[in-house]
């Protein structure tokens, strides 16, 4: 289990946060959200049809639950997986709504009917994932075209989310949840403190040996000084006797 650390070396139970805005399936979910607002405003009745609210809320749920799950994942992978699961469910719901619209209106599902335009659409959606890249074309598209773009994006979001959740599931199985990370962080922190105490004890022992050595050196120097003083006194006594004679 990989444990993150603060600048002072303290172990953290937090995972490295995911920059969800860089996830391509999140970016596509944002395109779906904007596209669905446009589609509903243009082709569905503003009143008396619950489909509008359902589609708008489903599209919003995909984007918001990816964002919230990614943020919460730094603390709890269980919550992250649950929210990503909600996003995946909302994506399926939105996909069905677009399929139902095409059926009600007698319009073509390009993927299901092998429409020659589907290959171009798939390639475009594969290479582009931001609203800024789609927005210039949206105003020119009719309801069949918009619905097929949304369907293609829903399939891509579903495939990417499925792979991402599988990877997170394997990571959870290997590393465990917040409780395991808390235990690992505390254990590492205790081990770190024990290492610090051990190093400090070794440093104290080394200093004590140094002090003992210095005490011996001082004692030896004091002995030499006493000897020199005694020898100097003898020389002074001899010199005094010689001067008296």
N, C-alpha and C positions, 0 to 999 in steps of 0.2 A: 504494500500500500504506500503510495506516494503522499507524503505529508508536506504541505507548504509551510513556510516560516516567515515571520515578520523580520524587519531589519535587525532587531536586537537578538534574533535567533530563537525566539519563542515559537513553539509549534502551534499551528493553526488547524482547526477542524474544518475550515472553509476550503472548498475546491477553487481552482482557478476559474473565475467567471467566464462564461461563454459570451463572445461578442455576437449576439444573435443577429444584428443587422448585417453581418457579413455572410450569414448562412443563405445560400441561394434559394432554399425552399422558403425561407422567411421572406426574401425579396419577392418571390413569385406570389406568396400569399398576400403581400401588399398590392401587387398588380391585380390579383383576384378581387380584393376588397374594393379598389377603385373602379375596376371594370364592372363589378356587380352593381354598384351604385348607379353607374351610367346606364347599364342595361335596364335595370328596374325603372329608373326615371323615364326612360325612353319608350319601353315596350310593355310595361305592365301598368294596370290602372292604379292611380294614386290612392283610391279609396275602395273599400269593400273586398279586397283580395289579400288574404293573409300571406300569400306566397311572397309578397314584397318584403314584409317584415322578416319572414323566415329566411329568405335568401340573403338579405342584408346582414342579419344577425349571424347566420352561418359563416358568411365570408369574414365578418369581423372576428368571430370566435376563433377561426383558424389563425389569424394573425396575432391576436391578443394572447391566446394560450401558448403559442410558440414563444412569444416575448416573455410572458410571465413565467413559463416553465423554465426557460433558459436562465432567467434571473434567479429563480428559487433553487435551481440546480446547484448553485455554489454552496447551499446549505444542505438541501435534502434531495437526493436523486429520486427517492420515492415520489415526492411531489412533482418533480420534473417529468417523470414518466407518466404520471396520471394526467398532467396538463397536456403533454404531447399527445396522449391518447385521446383526450377531448378534442384537440385540434384535428387529429386524423378522422375522428367521427364526424366533426363538422364539415370537413372536406368531402367526405362521402355523401353527406346530406346535400351539400351544394351541387355536387356532381349529378345527383339524381334529379334535382330541380331543373338543371339545364337540359338533361335528357328528356324530362317530362315536357318541357316547353317545346322542344323540337318535335316531339310526338304530337302534342296538341295542335301545333301549327302546320303539321305535315311537312316539316323542313328536314333537310338531310343531316344526318350524323356522319360527318366526313370519314371518321375512323371506321365506323361500322359498315359503311357503303363503299369503302375503298375509293373515295373521291380523289381525283388527281391533285386537288389542292391540299390534301392532308399532308403529303410529304413536305411541301414548302412550309406549311404551318408548323409542323413538328420541328423542322430544322431551325426556324426562326425562334420558336419557344425554347429550344435547347440552348441557343446561343445568346438569348436575351432574357433578362430577369428583372429589370427595373421598370417602374412606371414611366420614367422619362423616355424609355425606348419604345414603349407601346402607345403612349398618349397621342403622338402625331397621326397614328393610323386609326385610332378608335373612332374619331369623329366621322370618318369616311365609311365605316363598316355598317352593314345592316344587321338585323337581329340574328340571322343564320350564321353570319361570320363571327359576330361577337360570342354567340353561344359556343361555337366550335373552338374559338380561342380559349374560352373559359374551361371547356371540357379538357382540352389538351393540357392546360396549366394544372387542373385538378389532378390529372393522372401523374404529372411530373412531381407535384407536391406529395402525392400519396407514396410514390416510389421512393422519393428521397427521405420522407419521414419514416417510412418502414425500415429502411436501412439504418437511419440515424438512431431510431429507438432500439433496434437490435444490438447496435454497438453499445448503447447506454446500458442495455440489459446485461450484456456480457461484463461490462465494467462494474455494474452493481453486484453481479454474482461473484466477481473476483475480489472487489474491495469492500463490499458491504455498504451499509447506510451510515447515517449520522452517528448512531451509537458506536459502531465499530470505529469510526474515525475519531470520535471523542476518546475512546479507550486507547487507541493507538497514539493519539496526540499526548494524552496524559502519561502514557507509558514512556514515550520518547522524551517528554519533558522531565520525568523522574530520572530516566537514564542520563539525560544531559546534566541534571543537577548532581547526580552521583558522580559523574565524570569530573565535574567542576570541583566537588568536595575532595575527590581523590587527588586531583592535580594540586589543589591547595594544600592538602596534607603532605604530599610529596615536597612541595615548595617549602612548607614549614620545617619539615625534617631536614631538608638541605640547609636551611638557614640556621637551624639549631646546631648542625654539624659545623657550620662556618663560625658560629659564635663560640663553640667549644674550642675550635682550632685557634681562634683569636685570643681566647682566654689563656690558652697554653703559651701562645706567642708573647702575650703581655707578661705572664709569670716568668718566662725565660728572660725577657728584657729587664724585668725588675731585678732578677737574680744577677744579671750582668752589671746593672747599674750599682747594686750593692757591693759587688766584688770590686768594681772600679773605684768606688768611693773608699773602700777599705784599703785598696792598694795605694790610692792617692794620699790617704792619711798617713800610711807608713812612710811614703816618700817624703812627706812634709816633716815627719818626726825625725827622720834621718838627716834631712837638710838642716833642721833646727839644731841638732846635736853638733853637726859639723860647724855651724856658724858659732856656737858657744865655745868651741875649742880653737 
